[in-house]
């Protein structure tokens, strides 16, 4: 149907790629975030609320054993903006759906 939206599931590894600035992934991640944030887009990024727990440190923070408020603000900005990322509460059906989306690539 014309009004259907495409669901893209981002697991913790995708958020880590984003905050760590993995060069070969950034163009795609930035484009997907741009599409998801657009009110006109049929693409919407979804993630489990558990991802907020799983993504606690960027690579630089982990190596230095020192938190960086810039990274935390950047992550919170993503999760707190429902036009960019739709955060869903975890339950078994969400887990199964996320697994299927990950397996489908």
SVG drawing of the C-alpha trace seen along z (x, -y; Angstrom):
<svg xmlns="http://www.w3.org/2000/svg" viewBox="-2 -17 45 32">
<polyline fill="none" stroke="black" stroke-width="0.4" points="0.0,0.0 1.2,-3.5 1.1,-4.5 3.2,-1.5 6.5,-2.3 9.7,-0.2 11.0,0.8 14.8,0.9 16.0,2.4 19.2,1.0 20.8,3.2 23.6,2.1 26.3,2.9 24.9,0.3 24.8,-2.4 28.3,-1.6 29.4,-1.9 27.7,-5.3 29.2,-6.7 32.6,-5.2 32.5,-6.8 33.3,-3.6 34.3,-5.3 32.9,-2.7 29.6,-2.6 29.0,-6.3 27.6,-7.3 24.9,-4.6 24.1,-5.3 23.9,-9.1 21.6,-8.5 19.3,-6.2 19.1,-8.6 18.3,-11.4 15.6,-9.4 14.1,-8.2 14.1,-11.8 12.2,-13.1 8.5,-13.3 8.0,-12.3 10.1,-9.2 8.7,-5.7 11.8,-4.5 11.7,-4.4 14.5,-3.2 13.4,-1.1 15.5,0.1 14.8,1.9 14.9,0.0 17.6,2.6 20.0,1.0 20.3,-2.0 21.8,0.3 24.0,2.2 25.6,-0.9 27.2,-2.4 30.6,-3.4 32.2,-4.4 35.5,-2.8 37.5,-5.9 35.8,-6.0 36.4,-2.3 40.1,-2.5 40.6,-5.7 38.4,-4.4 36.9,-7.9 33.4,-8.9 32.9,-11.6 29.8,-13.7 29.8,-14.6 29.2,-10.9 26.5,-10.5 24.7,-13.6 25.0,-12.4 23.4,-9.0 20.7,-10.6 19.9,-12.9 19.2,-9.9 17.1,-8.0 15.2,-11.1 14.2,-12.1 11.3,-9.9 11.5,-11.2 14.9,-9.6 14.7,-6.4 11.5,-4.8 12.4,-3.1 10.2,-0.1 9.9,1.7 11.2,5.2 9.0,8.2 9.2,11.6 7.4,10.7 9.7,7.7 12.7,10.0 11.4,12.4 10.6,9.6 14.1,8.0 15.8,11.4 13.9,11.9 14.8,8.4 18.5,9.0 18.4,12.4 16.8,10.9 19.7,8.3"/>
</svg>
